[in-house]
Amino acid sequence: MTALQESIDTFQLLDPKGFLQKFTDDNVRPDGRPLHAARPTTVVKGVLPRNSYGSALVRIGETQVLAAITILVGSPGAGSPEHGDVEVRLSVGPLCSGRYDLSGRVIQTESASSEGGGGSLSDPEAVESFVQRTIRSSEALDLAQLSIERGRSAWRIRVGLLVLNHDGNLEDSCLLAAVASLSDLKLPHTKVEEDGVVKIVPGPNPEICAEGGVKLQLRNVPLPLTVGVFDGKMLVDLTAQEEEICRGSVTAVVTTGEVVVGLTKLGAARLTATELAACVTLAFGRAKELEEVVLAEQVLTP
């Protein structure tokens, strides 16, 4: 390591705000991105064909999230006898980030507390709730597609999210992984016995889950963009270091049809109506970039 690099690293460690400001004053980021540019994003579907009925691996910069779908047979509610259900479960640990302990809880640090609350949904329960709430409120799935026998049985879809590496913007990565896995979901063919027991009819290759199954169609595709606020400027797709510094963030979720699904604001930063509108506009642009990536039919060949 050169003396210059050591000086830069020392500056960043001792004065992270001043370090970031040196770049944002010139409308760039420490990694070379413009303020409103997201990191490279990749989505690979069908990564776990033997263990799930739909799966996807999402990478935004160095943040990586794996999504896998399992299914259960449940009983529909009396008010919606033809509807199934979707639930989300998120798993994190110290291997993906030093932010978490072995139980998956956020480790509170003095530096984080003194900054007054950053702009991230890093709390696993908050991210989990955000993803599940967004999928349901956006009506991404027609829950009637999950019906097996009216009033008696329906599929319960469980989307499991595993964070492999957390380098910022966990909320966008998790929602993208969940949506991509749902777009990869295939429900197996079933046979209902006289006593109401539901049996899965295996496909041509029993080792592959849902081989020859029915592919679900997404009714809406909710796509997120998280924007951080630092020194009066908006930074798109925060890294982990930027999240620790920014005083707040806004996550805008929109559909490919330019419909706003939701806005989630965190932290102490105050945003005007004009700034919120700017965030939504940026989200519309990001949605156009992500649509082809998330809905692409390219999958990993087993």
C-alpha positions as CSV (number, residue, x, y, z in Angstrom):
1,M,0.0,0.0,0.0
2,T,1.4,3.4,-1.0
3,A,1.7,6.3,1.3
4,L,-1.0,8.2,-0.7
5,Q,-3.4,5.3,-0.3
6,E,-2.7,5.1,3.4
7,S,-3.4,8.8,3.8
8,I,-6.7,8.5,1.9
9,D,-7.8,5.5,4.0
10,T,-6.9,7.4,7.2
11,F,-8.9,10.4,6.1
12,Q,-11.9,8.3,5.4
13,L,-11.6,6.5,8.7
14,L,-11.2,9.7,10.8
15,D,-13.6,12.0,9.0
16,P,-16.1,9.9,6.9
17,K,-18.4,12.9,6.4
18,G,-15.6,15.1,5.2
19,F,-14.3,12.3,2.9
20,L,-17.7,11.9,1.2
21,Q,-18.2,15.6,1.0
22,K,-15.0,16.0,-0.9
23,F,-16.5,13.9,-3.7
24,T,-20.1,15.1,-3.6
25,D,-19.0,18.8,-3.9
26,D,-17.9,17.7,-7.4
27,N,-21.1,15.7,-7.9
28,V,-19.4,12.3,-7.9
29,R,-19.2,9.5,-5.4
30,P,-16.1,7.8,-3.9
31,D,-16.6,4.8,-6.3
32,G,-16.7,7.1,-9.3
33,R,-20.5,7.1,-9.8
34,P,-22.5,10.3,-10.5
35,L,-24.9,11.1,-7.6
36,H,-27.9,9.7,-9.4
37,A,-26.4,6.5,-10.8
38,A,-27.0,3.0,-9.4
39,R,-24.4,0.3,-9.2
40,P,-24.3,-2.5,-11.8
41,T,-27.2,-4.8,-11.2
42,T,-27.5,-8.5,-12.2
43,V,-30.4,-11.0,-11.8
44,V,-30.0,-14.7,-12.4
45,K,-33.1,-16.8,-12.1
46,G,-33.5,-20.6,-11.6
47,V,-30.4,-21.0,-9.5
48,L,-31.9,-23.6,-7.1
49,P,-34.1,-25.8,-9.4
50,R,-33.7,-28.9,-7.2
51,N,-34.6,-27.2,-3.9
52,S,-37.2,-24.6,-4.7
53,Y,-40.1,-23.8,-7.0
54,G,-38.7,-20.5,-8.0
55,S,-35.3,-18.8,-7.2
56,A,-33.1,-15.9,-8.1
57,L,-29.7,-14.4,-7.2
58,V,-29.6,-10.6,-7.2
59,R,-26.4,-8.5,-7.1
60,I,-26.3,-4.7,-6.8
61,G,-22.7,-3.7,-6.6
62,E,-21.2,-5.9,-3.9
63,T,-24.6,-6.6,-2.2
64,Q,-25.9,-10.1,-2.9
65,V,-29.2,-11.7,-2.0
66,L,-30.4,-15.2,-2.8
67,A,-34.2,-15.8,-3.0
68,A,-35.8,-19.3,-2.9
69,I,-39.5,-20.2,-2.9
70,T,-41.1,-23.1,-1.0
71,I,-44.8,-23.9,-1.1
72,L,-47.2,-25.3,1.4
73,V,-50.9,-26.3,1.2
74,G,-53.1,-24.2,3.4
75,S,-56.7,-23.3,4.0
76,P,-58.0,-20.1,2.4
77,G,-59.8,-17.6,4.6
78,A,-63.6,-17.4,4.8
79,G,-63.6,-13.9,3.2
80,S,-61.4,-15.1,0.2
81,P,-62.1,-18.7,-0.5
82,E,-60.2,-18.7,-3.7
83,H,-57.1,-16.9,-2.5
84,G,-53.7,-18.3,-1.4
85,D,-51.1,-16.2,0.4
86,V,-47.5,-15.0,0.1
87,E,-45.1,-14.5,3.1
88,V,-41.5,-13.4,3.2
89,R,-38.7,-14.5,5.5
90,L,-35.3,-12.8,5.7
91,S,-32.1,-14.3,7.1
92,V,-28.9,-12.4,7.8
93,G,-25.8,-13.0,9.9
94,P,-22.3,-11.9,10.6
95,L,-20.9,-13.6,7.5
96,C,-22.7,-11.1,5.3
97,S,-21.9,-8.0,7.3
98,G,-20.3,-7.0,10.6
99,R,-23.6,-5.1,11.3
100,Y,-25.3,-8.3,12.5
101,D,-24.7,-10.7,15.4
102,L,-25.2,-14.5,15.2
103,S,-29.0,-14.1,15.9
104,G,-29.3,-11.7,12.9
105,R,-29.9,-8.7,15.1
106,V,-28.3,-5.3,14.3
107,I,-25.3,-4.5,16.4
108,Q,-25.7,-0.9,17.7
109,T,-22.4,1.1,17.6
110,E,-21.6,4.4,19.2
111,S,-20.7,5.9,15.8
112,A,-24.0,4.9,14.3
113,S,-25.9,6.3,17.2
114,S,-24.1,9.6,17.2
115,E,-24.9,10.1,13.5
116,G,-28.6,10.4,14.4
117,G,-29.9,7.5,12.4
118,G,-28.8,6.7,8.9
119,G,-30.9,6.1,5.8
120,S,-31.1,2.3,5.7
121,L,-33.7,-0.3,6.4
122,S,-30.8,-2.5,7.7
123,D,-32.9,-3.9,10.5
124,P,-33.9,-7.4,9.2
125,E,-37.4,-7.3,10.5
126,A,-38.0,-3.9,8.9
127,V,-36.6,-5.1,5.5
128,E,-38.7,-8.3,5.8
129,S,-41.9,-6.3,6.5
130,F,-41.1,-3.8,3.7
131,V,-40.8,-6.6,1.1
132,Q,-43.9,-8.5,2.2
133,R,-46.0,-5.3,2.5
134,T,-44.8,-4.1,-0.9
135,I,-45.6,-7.4,-2.7
136,R,-49.1,-7.5,-1.2
137,S,-50.0,-3.9,-1.6
138,S,-48.8,-3.8,-5.2
139,E,-50.9,-6.8,-6.0
140,A,-47.9,-8.3,-7.8
141,L,-49.6,-11.7,-7.8
142,D,-53.2,-12.6,-8.5
143,L,-53.8,-14.6,-5.4
144,A,-56.6,-16.5,-7.1
145,Q,-53.9,-18.2,-9.1
146,L,-52.9,-20.0,-5.9
147,S,-56.3,-21.7,-5.4
148,I,-56.3,-25.5,-5.5
149,E,-59.9,-26.3,-4.4
150,R,-62.3,-23.4,-3.7
151,G,-62.8,-22.9,0.0
152,R,-60.8,-26.0,1.0
153,S,-57.1,-25.6,-0.1
154,A,-54.8,-23.1,-1.6
155,W,-51.0,-22.6,-2.0
156,R,-49.1,-20.6,0.6
157,I,-46.0,-19.2,-1.0
158,R,-43.0,-18.7,1.2
159,V,-40.2,-16.5,-0.2
160,G,-37.0,-17.1,1.7
161,L,-34.3,-14.4,1.4
162,L,-30.7,-15.0,2.4
163,V,-28.3,-12.1,2.4
164,L,-24.9,-13.4,1.2
165,N,-23.2,-10.0,1.3
166,H,-24.4,-6.6,2.5
167,D,-22.7,-3.6,1.1
168,G,-25.6,-1.2,1.3
169,N,-29.2,-0.9,-0.1
170,L,-30.5,-4.1,1.3
171,E,-34.1,-3.0,0.8
172,D,-33.8,-2.7,-3.0
173,S,-31.8,-5.9,-3.3
174,C,-34.3,-8.0,-1.2
175,L,-37.3,-6.7,-3.1
176,L,-35.7,-7.3,-6.4
177,A,-34.8,-10.9,-5.4
178,A,-38.3,-11.6,-4.2
179,V,-39.9,-10.3,-7.3
180,A,-37.5,-12.1,-9.6
181,S,-38.1,-15.4,-7.7
182,L,-41.8,-14.9,-8.0
183,S,-41.4,-14.4,-11.8
184,D,-39.6,-17.7,-11.9
185,L,-42.2,-19.5,-9.8
186,K,-43.9,-22.7,-11.2
187,L,-46.6,-24.4,-9.3
188,P,-46.7,-28.2,-9.5
189,H,-49.7,-30.1,-10.9
190,T,-51.8,-31.5,-8.1
191,K,-54.5,-34.2,-7.5
192,V,-57.1,-33.8,-4.8
193,E,-58.2,-37.0,-3.2
194,E,-61.8,-37.7,-2.1
195,D,-60.9,-36.9,1.5
196,G,-59.5,-33.5,0.4
197,V,-55.8,-34.5,0.7
198,V,-53.7,-32.6,-1.9
199,K,-51.0,-34.7,-3.7
200,I,-48.4,-33.4,-6.0
201,V,-48.2,-35.0,-9.4
202,P,-44.5,-35.4,-10.2
203,G,-43.2,-34.1,-13.5
204,P,-40.9,-35.8,-16.1
205,N,-37.9,-35.2,-13.9
206,P,-38.8,-35.7,-10.2
207,E,-35.5,-34.3,-9.0
208,I,-36.5,-30.9,-10.4
209,C,-39.1,-29.0,-8.4
210,A,-42.2,-28.1,-10.4
211,E,-40.8,-29.7,-13.6
212,G,-43.5,-29.1,-16.2
213,G,-45.5,-27.0,-13.6
214,V,-47.7,-24.0,-14.2
215,K,-45.8,-20.7,-14.4
216,L,-47.5,-17.9,-12.5
217,Q,-47.9,-14.5,-14.2
218,L,-47.1,-11.4,-12.3
219,R,-49.9,-8.8,-12.5
220,N,-47.7,-5.9,-11.5
221,V,-43.9,-5.7,-11.1
222,P,-42.9,-3.5,-8.1
223,L,-39.5,-2.1,-8.6
224,P,-37.6,0.0,-5.9
225,L,-35.1,2.8,-5.8
226,T,-33.6,4.1,-2.5
227,V,-32.2,7.6,-2.5
228,G,-30.1,8.8,0.4
229,V,-29.8,12.5,1.5
230,F,-26.4,14.0,2.3
231,D,-25.6,17.6,2.6
232,G,-28.7,18.6,0.7
233,K,-27.9,16.3,-2.2
234,M,-29.6,13.1,-3.3
235,L,-27.5,9.9,-3.7
236,V,-29.0,7.0,-5.5
237,D,-28.3,3.4,-4.3
238,L,-26.2,3.9,-1.2
239,T,-23.2,1.8,-0.3
240,A,-22.8,0.6,3.3
241,Q,-20.3,3.4,4.1
242,E,-22.7,6.0,2.6
243,E,-25.6,4.6,4.6
244,E,-23.7,5.2,7.8
245,I,-23.2,8.9,6.9
246,C,-26.5,9.9,5.3
247,R,-29.1,11.4,7.6
248,G,-32.0,9.9,5.9
249,S,-33.4,8.1,2.8
250,V,-36.5,7.6,0.7
251,T,-37.4,4.3,-0.9
252,A,-39.8,4.8,-3.9
253,V,-41.5,1.7,-5.3
254,V,-43.1,2.0,-8.7
255,T,-44.4,-0.3,-11.3
256,T,-43.3,-0.5,-15.0
257,G,-46.6,1.2,-15.8
258,E,-45.4,4.3,-13.8
259,V,-47.7,3.8,-10.9
260,V,-46.4,4.7,-7.5
261,V,-46.8,1.7,-5.1
262,G,-45.3,3.3,-2.0
263,L,-42.9,5.8,-0.5
264,T,-40.9,4.9,2.7
265,K,-38.9,7.7,4.4
266,L,-36.4,7.0,7.1
267,G,-34.0,9.1,9.2
268,A,-33.9,12.7,10.2
269,A,-33.6,14.4,6.8
270,R,-36.4,16.6,5.7
271,L,-37.5,16.5,2.1
272,T,-39.7,19.0,0.3
273,A,-42.5,18.0,-2.1
274,T,-40.3,18.9,-5.0
275,E,-37.5,16.6,-3.7
276,L,-39.9,13.7,-3.2
277,A,-41.2,14.2,-6.7
278,A,-37.6,14.1,-7.9
279,C,-37.1,10.8,-6.1
280,V,-40.2,9.3,-7.8
281,T,-39.0,10.5,-11.2
282,L,-35.6,8.8,-10.6
283,A,-37.5,5.7,-9.6
284,F,-39.4,5.7,-12.9
285,G,-36.1,5.8,-14.7
286,R,-34.6,3.0,-12.6
287,A,-37.7,0.9,-13.2
288,K,-37.2,1.0,-17.0
289,E,-33.6,-0.2,-16.4
290,L,-34.7,-3.0,-14.1
291,E,-37.7,-4.3,-16.0
292,E,-35.7,-6.2,-18.6
293,V,-33.3,-7.5,-16.0
294,V,-35.9,-8.8,-13.6
295,L,-38.4,-10.2,-16.2
296,A,-35.8,-11.7,-18.5
297,E,-36.3,-15.3,-19.2
298,Q,-32.6,-16.2,-19.1
299,V,-32.1,-18.6,-16.2
300,L,-29.2,-20.6,-14.9
301,T,-29.2,-24.0,-16.6
302,P,-28.9,-26.9,-14.0
